[in-house]
Amino acid sequence: MNCLPIVQKSSQNPAGIAKLGALWCKTEGVTAVDPEPAAARRRGRPGYDRDEVLAAAVTLFNEQGYDATSVADLAARLGLTKSAMYHHFSSKEELLEMALGVALDGLEGVLVEPEATRGTAAERLHFVLRAAVQVLLDRLPYVTLLLRVRGNSAVERAALERRRAFDHEMALLVREAQASGSLRPDVDSAIVTRLIFGMLNSTIEWYRPTGSIDRDALTHDILTVAFDGISPR
């Protein structure tokens, strides 16, 4: 019998990280939902579920590098056996794919928010940039991992393609704001997008949630520098 976890989204799990909730099980000609509580089916050391294992993996990937981290390293960090790890995920690559999805889903989700689809181009751009900053701060370890992939595997190449698509949408929005007179017309929209997100993405190197920098003040400062620099004169 093959069982797969059903991904559940809720206010406590906005990223939609798969948890060990109900299982969809397929037998020969029989499909059923297993009603057994998730806690009763946790495997490995008590208290670890899929998103906790994923979070630990992301931390380790960022510390050691994805290529240099083995499943054995992650098992040792969590105090689990390798076989217990494979009850949660089928491979290290699956961990990477899910982790990158947490970051990309957040960024792509910004573009379909109501505030990103109505109002003037300048208003939409301001909202999208502010929301993108919040995604970075809320999902900092996952975005950090995303920004460090180099296309060394099919999973990484797919993630980079999604990043390029997001950047393209941002460049279109900058161009629209330029055409409306809200932004300076003498700068290339694609370069503006790269410069803004280069500034934003650099925060992964020095911002620490437990540090002295207030996140709201940081968001304000990023947006102020970005928009004052590209406002028409």
C-alpha positions in Angstrom: 0.0 0.0 0.0 1.4 3.4 -1.0 0.5 6.4 1.1 1.1 10.1 0.5 0.7 13.0 2.9 -2.1 15.5 2.1 -0.8 19.1 2.2 -3.0 21.2 4.4 -3.0 25.0 4.5 -4.2 27.0 7.5 -3.5 30.3 9.3 -0.9 28.4 11.4 0.7 27.0 8.2 0.4 29.8 5.6 3.3 28.4 3.5 1.4 25.2 2.9 4.3 23.1 4.1 3.3 19.5 4.0 2.4 18.1 7.4 1.7 14.5 8.5 -2.0 15.0 8.4 -4.5 12.6 6.7 -2.9 10.1 4.3 -4.2 9.3 0.9 -3.6 5.6 0.5 -3.9 3.6 -2.7 -4.3 -0.1 -2.7 -5.3 -2.4 -5.5 -8.4 -0.7 -6.7 -9.1 0.9 -3.3 -8.7 4.5 -2.3 -9.3 5.7 1.2 -8.4 8.4 3.7 -6.7 7.3 6.9 -8.4 9.0 9.8 -5.7 8.2 12.3 -4.4 11.4 14.1 -1.2 12.8 12.7 0.5 12.8 16.2 0.0 9.0 16.4 1.8 8.5 13.1 4.9 10.6 13.7 8.0 8.7 13.1 11.5 9.1 14.4 12.1 11.1 17.6 8.7 12.2 19.1 7.9 15.8 18.4 9.3 16.1 14.9 7.0 16.5 11.9 7.7 17.2 8.3 7.9 21.0 8.5 10.1 20.8 11.5 12.4 18.4 9.7 12.3 20.7 6.6 13.2 23.8 8.8 16.2 21.9 10.2 17.3 20.9 6.8 17.1 24.5 5.5 19.2 25.7 8.4 21.8 23.0 7.7 21.8 23.7 4.0 22.5 27.4 4.7 25.3 26.6 7.2 27.1 23.9 5.2 25.9 24.4 1.6 23.3 22.0 0.0 25.9 19.9 -1.9 28.0 19.5 1.2 25.1 18.3 3.4 24.1 14.7 3.5 21.0 13.0 4.8 23.3 11.5 7.5 24.2 15.1 8.6 20.6 16.1 8.9 19.7 12.9 10.8 22.6 13.6 13.2 21.4 17.2 13.7 17.9 15.9 14.6 19.1 12.9 16.6 17.3 10.5 14.2 18.4 7.5 12.2 18.7 7.8 8.5 15.9 5.3 8.1 13.7 7.5 10.2 14.5 10.5 8.0 13.2 8.6 4.9 9.9 8.3 6.6 9.5 12.0 6.3 11.1 12.6 2.9 12.2 10.4 0.0 15.4 12.2 -0.7 17.6 15.2 0.0 16.5 16.7 -3.3 12.8 16.5 -2.2 13.8 18.6 0.8 15.4 21.2 -1.4 12.4 21.3 -3.8 10.0 21.9 -0.9 12.2 24.5 0.8 12.6 26.5 -2.4 8.9 26.3 -2.9 8.3 27.9 0.4 10.2 31.0 -0.7 8.9 31.1 -4.3 5.3 30.5 -3.3 5.5 33.5 -1.0 6.9 35.8 -3.7 4.5 34.6 -6.4 1.6 34.9 -4.0 2.4 38.6 -3.7 1.5 39.2 -7.3 -2.0 37.8 -7.0 -3.0 39.8 -3.9 -5.9 42.2 -4.6 -3.6 45.2 -3.9 -1.2 44.0 -6.6 -3.9 44.0 -9.3 -5.8 47.2 -8.7 -5.0 50.9 -8.4 -2.3 52.9 -10.2 0.9 51.3 -11.4 2.8 53.2 -8.7 0.4 52.0 -6.0 0.7 48.4 -7.1 4.5 48.6 -7.3 4.7 50.0 -3.8 2.5 47.3 -2.5 4.4 44.5 -4.2 7.8 45.7 -3.0 6.5 46.1 0.6 5.0 42.6 0.5 8.1 41.1 -1.0 10.2 42.6 1.8 7.8 41.0 4.3 8.1 37.6 2.5 11.9 37.8 2.8 11.7 38.7 6.5 9.0 36.1 7.3 10.7 33.3 5.4 14.3 34.4 5.7 16.0 31.0 5.8 14.1 29.8 2.8 14.7 32.9 0.8 18.4 32.7 1.8 18.6 29.2 0.4 16.8 30.3 -2.8 19.3 33.1 -3.4 22.2 30.7 -3.1 21.1 28.1 -5.7 23.1 28.1 -8.9 21.2 25.7 -11.2 23.3 22.6 -10.5 20.2 20.3 -10.7 16.8 20.1 -12.3 15.3 21.3 -9.1 17.5 24.3 -8.9 17.0 25.2 -12.5 13.3 25.1 -12.1 13.5 27.4 -9.1 15.7 29.8 -11.1 13.2 29.8 -13.9 10.4 30.8 -11.4 12.7 33.5 -10.0 13.2 34.9 -13.5 9.5 34.9 -14.2 8.9 36.9 -11.0 11.6 39.4 -11.9 10.0 39.7 -15.4 6.6 40.6 -13.8 8.3 43.2 -11.6 10.1 44.7 -14.6 6.7 45.0 -16.4 5.2 46.8 -13.4 8.2 49.2 -13.2 7.8 49.9 -17.0 4.1 50.6 -16.5 4.8 53.0 -13.7 7.4 54.8 -15.8 4.9 55.1 -18.7 2.4 56.7 -16.3 5.0 59.3 -15.2 5.2 57.9 -11.6 8.9 56.8 -12.0 11.8 58.3 -13.9 11.8 57.3 -17.5 15.5 57.6 -18.1 16.4 54.3 -16.4 16.0 50.8 -17.8 13.1 49.0 -16.1 14.9 45.6 -16.0 18.0 47.3 -14.4 15.8 49.1 -11.9 14.2 45.8 -10.9 17.6 44.1 -10.5 19.0 47.0 -8.4 16.0 47.1 -6.1 16.0 43.4 -5.5 19.7 43.4 -5.2 19.4 45.8 -2.3 16.5 43.8 -0.9 18.2 40.4 -1.2 21.5 41.7 0.3 19.7 41.8 3.7 20.0 38.0 4.0 23.7 38.6 4.7 23.4 40.9 7.6 19.8 41.0 8.9 19.0 38.9 11.9 15.5 38.6 13.3 16.8 38.6 16.9 19.1 41.6 16.2 18.7 45.2 17.1 17.2 46.3 13.7 13.4 46.7 13.8 11.8 45.0 10.8 9.2 47.7 10.3 11.9 50.3 10.2 13.9 48.2 7.8 11.0 47.8 5.5 10.5 51.6 5.6 14.1 52.3 4.8 14.3 49.9 1.9 11.2 51.3 0.3 12.3 54.9 0.9 15.7 54.3 -0.7 14.1 52.5 -3.6 11.3 55.0 -4.4 13.2 58.2 -3.7 15.9 57.0 -6.0 13.5 56.4 -9.0 10.9 59.1 -8.4 10.7 61.7 -11.2 12.5 65.0 -10.7 
